[in-house]
Amino acid sequence: MNAKVTDRLATLCFILCAAITAGTLFSLLGYIVFQGVSHIDWHFLTADASTFQAGGGIKNQLWNSFYMLLMTMFFSVPLGIAGGIYLAEYARPNKITAFLRSCVEVLASLPSIIVGMFGMLLFVNTFHWGYSVLSGALALTIFNLPVIIRVTEDALAAVARDQKEASFALGATHWQTIRTVLLPAAFPGLLTGIILSVGRVFGESAALLFTAGLSTPNLNFGDWNPMSPQSPINPFRSAETLSVHIWAVNTNGIIPDAKIVAAGSSAVLVIVVLLFNIIARLVGALIEKRWSGK
């Protein structure tokens, strides 16, 4: 077998693997969207969920998902960026740094249900916050933190070394160089990674089963007092998210249209996650284009 035949066979294998991966993805997503998109309408998106009767919607669950996402990113983005800056710019190559990197890798590989059980023991039981938005957001912060740390570290490492050295040559301090040179240059990759992590957090369910709860009050969107039990911004109320709602309807739901609600909710969840990924690619490409001046 000559080199040309070997090269063609290897290329064919790579193309076949890529085709199988893409085909599996499109088949799965296409099936979910096809089964549920016909059940999505304005009433379904804005009506309260029903416990016993048919015709319920996902208004509260959809709001809980976005609210949980915003609170999670409020905690995880500053901490993750700070951790990535430390590992990329301040940590020296020694055993302590190697240990920290190992901890980040282990944390990133933990099953989400383990993170949820840890969140239940710490936030729900020890801190007595109960099943709440705050408990769920902090559990998801633990889940999301290693992703943002690695994204930040990789984005900073990708910045040309000449830019950093030029800043030092002009008399800038290390922190001034990070703040005014490295972070702006790394911003496109950093923003893309953060938006991609948003989609991962939005679709999470296992960690929230033990921290945010399986129920949600009928929210009063006219009451914005954060301490009111039915306020949509109360961080100490239980909050069933959209992904948890899908699981609950499929396993414990007794409503007559459980399959319809589950299919419509799944389609909404997949569409939102796809939008997050598409927006991440478009925003990252646009910012990178403007930064490069092309």
Residue pairs with C-beta under 8 A, 6 or more apart in sequence:
29 270
29 274
32 263
32 266
32 267
32 270
33 267
33 270
33 271
35 263
35 266
35 267
36 263
36 264
36 265
36 266
36 267
36 268
37 264
37 267
37 271
39 260
39 261
39 263
39 264
39 267
40 264
40 267
40 268
43 55
43 57
44 57
44 58
44 264
45 57
45 58
45 59
45 62
45 268
46 57
46 59
47 55
47 56
47 57
47 58
47 59
48 56
48 57
48 59
48 60
48 218
49 56
49 57
49 58
49 59
49 60
49 61
49 216
49 245
49 261
50 56
50 255
51 254
51 255
52 254
52 255
53 255
53 256
54 255
54 256
54 257
55 257
56 255
56 257
56 261
58 242
58 245
58 261
58 264
58 265
58 268
59 219
60 216
60 217
60 218
60 219
60 240
61 216
61 240
61 241
61 242
61 244
61 245
61 265
62 242
62 268
63 219
63 232
64 133
64 212
64 216
64 239
64 240
64 241
64 242
65 202
65 241
65 242
65 243
66 202
67 133
67 232
67 233
67 239
68 133
68 136
68 137
68 140
68 201
68 208
68 212
68 239
68 241
69 198
69 201
69 202
71 133
71 134
71 137
71 235
72 137
72 140
72 141
72 144
72 201
73 144
73 194
73 198
73 201
74 137
75 137
75 138
75 141
76 140
76 141
76 144
76 145
76 148
76 197
77 148
77 194
79 141
79 145
79 148
80 144
80 145
80 146
80 147
80 148
80 149
80 151
80 152
81 148
81 152
81 190
83 104
83 145
83 148
83 149
83 152
84 148
84 149
84 150
84 151
84 152
84 153
84 155
84 156
85 152
85 156
85 178
87 97
87 100
87 101
87 104
87 149
87 153
88 152
88 153
88 156
88 157
89 156
89 174
89 178
89 182
91 97
91 100
104 146
104 149
104 150
105 146
107 142
107 145
107 146
108 146
108 147
108 150
110 143
111 206
112 143
112 204
112 206
112 207
113 206
113 207
113 209
113 210
115 139
115 142
115 143
115 207
116 139
116 206
116 207
116 208
116 209
116 210
116 211
117 210
118 139
118 142
119 135
119 136
119 138
119 139
119 142
119 207
119 210
119 211
120 135
120 210
120 211
123 129
123 134
123 135
123 138
123 139
123 211
124 130
124 131
124 132
124 135
124 210
124 211
127 135
129 135
129 236
130 213
130 236
130 238
131 211
131 212
131 213
131 214
131 215
131 238
132 211
132 212
132 213
132 235
132 236
132 237
132 238
132 239
133 212
133 234
133 235
133 236
133 237
133 239
134 235
134 236
135 211
135 212
136 207
136 208
136 211
136 212
136 213
136 239
136 241
137 235
138 211
139 207
139 208
139 210
139 211
140 201
140 204
140 207
140 208
143 201
143 204
143 207
144 197
144 200
144 201
147 193
147 197
147 200
148 193
148 194
148 197
151 189
151 190
151 193
151 194
151 197
152 186
152 190
152 193
154 189
154 193
155 186
155 187
155 189
155 190
155 193
156 182
156 183
156 186
158 186
158 189
159 181
159 182
159 185
159 186
160 185
163 181
163 182
163 185
164 177
164 181
164 182
166 181
167 176
167 177
167 180
167 181
168 177
172 180
172 181
183 190
184 291
185 291
187 287
187 291
188 284
188 287
188 288
188 291
189 284
189 288
191 280
191 283
191 284
191 287
192 280
192 281
192 283
192 284
195 276
195 277
195 279
195 280
195 283
195 284
196 276
196 277
196 280
198 276
198 280
199 272
199 273
199 276
199 277
199 280
202 243
202 269
202 272
202 273
202 276
203 243
203 269
203 273
204 243
205 241
205 243
205 244
205 246
205 247
208 241
208 243
208 244
209 244
209 247
212 238
212 239
212 240
212 241
212 244
213 238
213 239
213 240
214 238
214 240
214 244
214 248
215 238
215 240
216 237
216 238
216 239
216 240
217 229
217 230
217 237
217 238
218 230
219 230
219 231
219 232
220 228
220 230
220 231
220 232
221 232
223 230
223 231
223 232
224 231
224 232
224 233
225 231
225 234
226 233
226 234
226 235
227 234
227 236
228 234
229 237
230 237
231 237
240 248
242 265
242 268
242 269
243 269
245 265
246 262
246 265
246 266
246 269
249 255
249 258
249 261
249 262
249 265
250 258
250 262
253 261
253 262
255 261
